[in-house]
Amino acid sequence: MTTTYKNVFIKETATHAGIYEANGPLKKYFDKTYTKDLYFGEKSWEKAEIKLLKDTITTLLRKSRKKESEIDLIISGDLINQIASSNYALREFNIPFLGIYNACATSSEGMIIAANFIEGKKAKNCIVSTVSHNTAAEKQYRNPTEYGTPKPETSTFTATGGAAILLTNEKTKVKIESSTIGKIIDKGTKDVNHMGAVMAPAAAETIYEHLTKLKRTPDYYDLILTGDLGKYGKEILIEYLKKVYHLDISKQYNDCGTILYDIKKQPVFAGGSGPACSALVNFSYIYHELKEKKLKRVLIVPTGALFSPTMYFQKESLPAIAHAVGLEVVE
């Protein structure tokens, strides 16, 4: 499903990042970085994640000079069971709330929902937020980090960060121009340590659908940016699009998982992942480049592996999804 918009704009963004992210190449674009430890003054990783999201939303309200009463809706999601971090963080705010889950594609799902509320004149101001925490995610989805279990180079590293964006019907410098809701794609991959391979076909399907429905070629965009395929998933996506759809995006393409970190120097394996990964990149660096008109049209395609440990232990394969959002400078 592909939609275009005329009256959806980005008012402001906020990003808070953890230690590894602060040591990466995008540090100067974040509003706040935590460099001491991963607890942020809390007693558990999960409570640290809740604090991270709460503080990020507070920063967004301050930067945008908006009161809680001026926000019609907040949409948020995370990785922790029952999207616990979002639910606990949002109890601190007196704002109508929709909780969503699309793993690492959560930010784009939220932006699409908010954009449709605004375009349909059901809301004027909507916040979309997400959060992830490296050790909280490792604890839930993989062997606890204390085990010191070795990982292959195809593994990705869950980003620690909170990201929030305020979408509005007030005209600003950057708008949401279009979106494509993705389909669940499952090619039978069962390797939880190669999420790039799991998600690349979903990204390919969404990119092809977006360009085809809008009758565009890849060079319409200055940049096509997937969520967190990592360095190996990037290669798979480029080849998959060429082979299956006869589409070459290599000149315009990059991946948030390889932008957030210096993957040659930092111990992050194939790159970043987690719902905060693409949101940290898109809501800080990419938004800055659009405001400065260094980029004019960007297609962001956050990707999500819908990985349930319960189903994985029942020998199920790993389904994936990707949603696309077109961002453009307002001329």
PyMOL commands that set and color helices and strands:
alter all, ss='L'
color gray80, all
select helices_A, chain A and resi 19-22+27-29+45-64+68-70+81-90+103-119+134-141+145-147+195-213+218-220+230-245+256-259+275-291+309-312
alter helices_A, ss='H'
color red, helices_A
select strands_A, chain A and resi 2-4+9-17+32-33+73-77+97-99+125-132+157-158+161-168+174-180+223-226+253-255+272-273+297-301+303-305+320-322+324-329
alter strands_A, ss='S'
color yellow, strands_A
deselect
rebuild
show_as cartoon
